Amino acid sequence: MASRRGWWLPVAVVLTAAGCTLVIVVTGFVACGVSGCGGGGYGPVFAPRQAQLGLLVAGITMVPLALLLVGRRSVAYRAVGVVGAVAVGSALAMVVLGLGPNGCPWGQSQAITGTGGFSPGALTCSSDRNAVPARQR
């Protein structure tokens, strides 16, 4: 049985890494658009709610590997493994993309676009301290 697990472990690691990488790339595109969070070219396009969902999915992609590593232990061990995998995967995605848990780039907060925006009243990210905070919506 140990040899069977030993054979599947590298395969599981590679598949998990590939899945997590794909989710991180898609989340980066969704979070900041084609030009990236720096805003070169067309300028940044922020979608914080979708980015938060992508960060969560990046964490969820780690769950099968965690369950494989935990094995047939008690439910408590499995629960801790699942929560830990989601936390580690989400944190990894945040570090790679430079996003905070709010789905915005570091140093920015969620805000509501003004009347001059492309879609007035939509949720976006802003570093302007005079921006309308999302919680006042």
C-alpha positions as CSV (number, residue, x, y, z in Angstrom):
1,M,0.0,0.0,0.0
2,A,2.9,2.4,0.8
3,S,4.3,2.0,-2.7
4,R,0.9,2.8,-4.3
5,R,0.7,6.0,-2.3
6,G,4.3,6.8,-3.1
7,W,3.5,6.5,-6.8
8,W,0.4,8.7,-6.7
9,L,1.9,11.4,-4.5
10,P,4.1,13.0,-7.2
11,V,1.2,12.8,-9.7
12,A,-1.1,14.5,-7.2
13,V,1.4,17.2,-6.5
14,V,1.9,18.0,-10.2
15,L,-1.9,18.0,-10.9
16,T,-2.5,20.2,-7.9
17,A,0.2,22.6,-8.9
18,A,-1.1,22.8,-12.4
19,G,-4.7,23.3,-11.3
20,C,-3.7,26.0,-8.8
21,T,-1.5,27.8,-11.3
22,L,-4.4,27.8,-13.8
23,V,-6.8,29.3,-11.2
24,I,-4.2,31.9,-10.2
25,V,-3.7,33.0,-13.8
26,V,-7.4,33.3,-14.4
27,T,-7.9,35.1,-11.1
28,G,-5.2,37.6,-12.0
29,F,-6.8,38.3,-15.3
30,V,-10.3,38.7,-13.6
31,A,-8.9,40.8,-10.8
32,C,-7.0,43.4,-12.8
33,G,-7.8,42.9,-16.5
34,V,-5.6,42.5,-19.5
35,S,-3.2,45.3,-18.5
36,G,-2.6,44.1,-15.0
37,C,-3.0,45.9,-11.7
38,G,-0.4,48.5,-12.7
39,G,-2.7,49.9,-15.3
40,G,-0.4,49.9,-18.3
41,G,-2.0,50.0,-21.8
42,Y,-5.8,50.0,-21.3
43,G,-5.7,50.7,-17.6
44,P,-6.7,48.5,-14.8
45,V,-10.1,46.9,-14.5
46,F,-10.9,45.8,-11.0
47,A,-13.4,43.1,-10.1
48,P,-12.9,42.5,-6.4
49,R,-15.8,40.1,-5.8
50,Q,-14.7,37.8,-8.7
51,A,-11.1,38.0,-7.4
52,Q,-12.2,36.9,-3.9
53,L,-14.0,34.0,-5.5
54,G,-10.9,33.1,-7.5
55,L,-8.8,33.3,-4.3
56,L,-11.2,30.8,-2.6
57,V,-11.1,28.5,-5.6
58,A,-7.3,28.6,-5.6
59,G,-7.4,27.3,-2.0
60,I,-10.0,24.7,-2.9
61,T,-7.7,23.2,-5.6
62,M,-5.4,22.2,-2.7
63,V,-8.0,20.1,-0.9
64,P,-7.5,16.8,-2.8
65,L,-3.8,16.9,-2.1
66,A,-4.4,17.6,1.6
67,L,-6.8,14.8,1.9
68,L,-4.4,12.4,0.2
69,L,-1.6,13.5,2.6
70,V,-3.9,13.1,5.7
71,G,-5.0,9.7,4.6
72,R,-7.4,7.7,6.7
73,R,-7.1,9.7,9.9
74,S,-10.0,10.9,12.0
75,V,-12.5,13.5,10.8
76,A,-10.8,16.2,12.9
77,Y,-7.5,15.6,11.1
78,R,-9.3,15.8,7.8
79,A,-11.2,18.9,8.7
80,V,-8.0,20.6,9.8
81,G,-6.3,19.5,6.6
82,V,-9.1,20.9,4.4
83,V,-9.2,24.2,6.2
84,G,-5.4,24.4,6.1
85,A,-5.3,23.6,2.4
86,V,-7.8,26.3,1.6
87,A,-6.0,28.9,3.7
88,V,-2.6,28.0,2.2
89,G,-3.8,28.0,-1.3
90,S,-5.7,31.3,-0.9
91,A,-2.6,32.9,0.8
92,L,-0.4,31.6,-2.0
93,A,-2.7,33.2,-4.6
94,M,-2.8,36.5,-2.7
95,V,1.0,36.6,-2.5
96,V,1.5,35.7,-6.2
97,L,-1.1,38.2,-7.5
98,G,-0.4,41.0,-4.9
99,L,-4.0,41.0,-3.8
100,G,-5.5,41.4,-0.4
101,P,-8.3,39.4,1.1
102,N,-10.7,42.1,-0.1
103,G,-9.9,41.2,-3.7
104,C,-8.1,44.5,-4.4
105,P,-4.4,45.1,-4.9
106,W,-2.4,45.7,-1.7
107,G,-3.0,49.2,-0.4
108,Q,-6.4,49.6,-2.1
109,S,-9.9,49.1,-0.7
110,Q,-13.2,48.3,-2.3
111,A,-15.1,51.4,-3.5
112,I,-18.1,52.3,-5.6
113,T,-17.5,53.9,-9.0
114,G,-18.8,57.4,-9.4
115,T,-21.1,58.8,-12.1
116,G,-18.1,59.4,-14.4
117,G,-17.1,55.7,-14.3
118,F,-17.7,53.2,-17.0
119,S,-20.5,51.6,-15.0
120,P,-21.6,54.0,-12.3
121,G,-22.4,52.4,-9.0
122,A,-20.3,49.2,-9.6
123,L,-17.9,47.8,-7.1
124,T,-14.2,48.5,-7.9
125,C,-10.9,49.1,-6.1
126,S,-9.4,52.5,-5.2
127,S,-6.5,53.9,-3.3
128,D,-8.2,57.3,-3.2
129,R,-9.1,58.1,0.4
130,N,-12.0,60.3,-0.8
131,A,-13.6,57.4,-2.7
132,V,-17.0,56.2,-1.7
133,P,-16.4,53.0,0.4
134,A,-18.2,49.9,-0.6
135,R,-19.8,49.5,2.8
136,Q,-21.8,52.7,2.3
137,R,-23.6,51.2,-0.6
